[in-house]
Amino acid sequence: MKTVTSNKSGEALEVAKRVIYSLQVLLVGLFIPFLFVFGISYKMPKTKAQSQISVREQSQVSQPENTVDFGKVLSEKNS
C-alpha cells in the first residue's frame, strides 16, 4: 500500500513550476507571430509620394495586318 504525505511547500512549488511553464509556452506562442509580422513589415515603404505617381494617356498602337492567309491550301508535303 502506498502512503500519501501532504507537503504544502512541495505542492506550492509544483503549482509554481506549472504556472511558470504555462507562461513560457504563452510567451513563445505570442513571440513567434510577432516576429513573423515584424519580419514582413520591417523596411517596407509606407506610402508612395504623390509626386512619384504619374498617369498619362497611352499612345495609339497600330494594329498589324493579317499575316496568315486562310484561303491558301497547304501542300500535302507539309501536312
Phi, psi and omega per residue, in radians:
M1 nan 2.448 3.141
K2 -1.564 2.540 3.105
T3 -1.848 2.242 3.124
V4 -1.828 2.149 3.096
T5 -1.930 2.454 -3.132
S6 -1.619 2.079 -3.135
N7 -2.200 1.792 -3.058
K8 -1.110 -0.672 -3.120
S9 -1.231 -0.614 3.090
G10 -1.175 -0.700 3.094
E11 -1.150 -0.723 3.130
A12 -1.127 -0.688 3.111
L13 -1.136 -0.705 3.114
E14 -1.139 -0.717 3.101
V15 -1.141 -0.709 3.134
A16 -1.127 -0.698 3.108
K17 -1.109 -0.728 3.123
R18 -1.136 -0.702 3.129
V19 -1.149 -0.749 3.132
I20 -1.121 -0.728 3.111
Y21 -1.114 -0.720 3.116
S22 -1.112 -0.688 3.094
L23 -1.149 -0.674 3.099
Q24 -1.111 -0.759 3.117
V25 -1.107 -0.721 3.126
L26 -1.120 -0.754 3.138
L27 -1.131 -0.723 3.107
V28 -1.143 -0.720 3.122
G29 -1.109 -0.504 3.090
L30 -1.572 -0.512 -3.066
F31 -1.262 -0.703 -3.110
I32 -1.108 -0.844 3.074
P33 -1.110 -0.611 3.092
F34 -1.081 -0.766 3.110
L35 -1.102 -0.649 3.117
F36 -1.108 -0.869 -3.134
V37 -1.135 -0.723 3.125
F38 -1.118 -0.692 -3.110
G39 -1.176 -0.686 -3.115
I40 -1.417 -0.291 -3.107
S41 -1.860 -0.046 -3.134
Y42 -1.262 2.359 3.102
K43 1.033 0.467 3.010
M44 -1.538 2.443 3.109
P45 -1.146 2.414 -3.092
K46 -1.225 -1.048 3.116
T47 -2.584 2.751 3.065
K48 -1.471 2.480 3.097
A49 -1.188 2.531 -3.107
Q50 -1.099 -0.512 -3.115
S51 -1.280 -0.351 -3.134
Q52 -1.426 -0.251 -3.103
I53 -1.679 2.202 3.084
S54 -2.328 2.462 3.134
V55 -2.141 2.203 3.095
R56 -2.428 2.757 -3.093
E57 -1.327 2.439 -3.125
Q58 -1.363 2.431 3.118
S59 -1.239 2.637 -3.098
Q60 -1.209 2.253 3.128
V61 -1.726 2.243 -3.131
S62 -1.320 2.463 3.134
Q63 -1.440 2.260 -3.136
P64 -1.235 2.730 3.091
E65 -1.233 2.794 3.084
N66 -1.115 2.351 -3.120
T67 -1.871 -0.029 -3.118
V68 -2.043 2.288 3.107
D69 -1.816 1.823 -3.094
F70 -1.332 -0.226 3.129
G71 -1.388 -0.332 -3.110
K72 -1.381 2.312 -3.136
V73 -1.620 2.324 3.133
L74 -1.362 2.619 3.112
S75 -1.264 2.855 -3.103
E76 -1.247 -0.365 3.116
K77 -1.122 -0.703 -3.040
N78 -1.454 -0.119 -3.095
S79 -1.609 nan nan
